Amino acid sequence: MSSGLALAPTPQGARVEPIASQPVPFSEVKAAMDAIIGRWTAQRGREPDLDVHFGDIRWGTPEQLLNSNAFGYDLIAPELRGNGRADETSLIRVLTGTGGMPRMPLGGPYATDQEVATIRNWINGLPPTPRKSAATTEPGLAPLASSLRPVAAVGPMPPAPASHRRLV
Ligand code: HEM
């Protein structure tokens, strides 16, 4: 049965290391983003104006990249972190020109396959972000189950007091 992991070709008898389990340090992601923008800058002889995105695109730290957004889109939406869904993020979609997003950086030169793989593997290696539910996001609402009692625990309705009984 296959383990589903890609294995590095090795001489016979050598230890086989699974490539997919190697964590990607953020320094490699930063280097990839710097290189992508560096080539764009070199080709045009000017720095890009990333403020055109009506958002905040930065990658100096993991937090900056994780909080980056453009035109109201998270570059790395929380629900796509750490669960193998990196290719669905806006960041990977714009870098590869897939999924209906314009390819970035605008006009190229574009990210290499190796740079995309580094960023993709880093996103897939992030801690998964738990899905929020109504019970945890709205403290004013008690979970429905806790406000219900089983019918058996309530017992039969006692007879009304004689003073309240009247014939209809
Ligand atoms: C949701 C993600 C993104 C969208 C929808 C998007 C869309 C756009 C659009 C529409 C423009 C043209 C704006 C104009 O000229 O008025 C633009 C420019 C540009 N974008 Fe993006 N972008 C995204 C993410 C990124 C990322 C992650 C990078 C960096 C790798 C990037 C790099 C650039 C550059 C270098 C320009 C040209 C800026 C200039 O001329 O100074 N974009 N983008």
Boltz pocket constraint, residues with backbone or C-beta under 6 A from the ligand:
constraints:
  - pocket:
      binder: B
      contacts: [[A, 36], [A, 37], [A, 40], [A, 47], [A, 48], [A, 49], [A, 50], [A, 52], [A, 53], [A, 57], [A, 70], [A, 71], [A, 73], [A, 74], [A, 75], [A, 90], [A, 91], [A, 94], [A, 101], [A, 102], [A, 104], [A, 105], [A, 106]]
      max_distance: 6.0
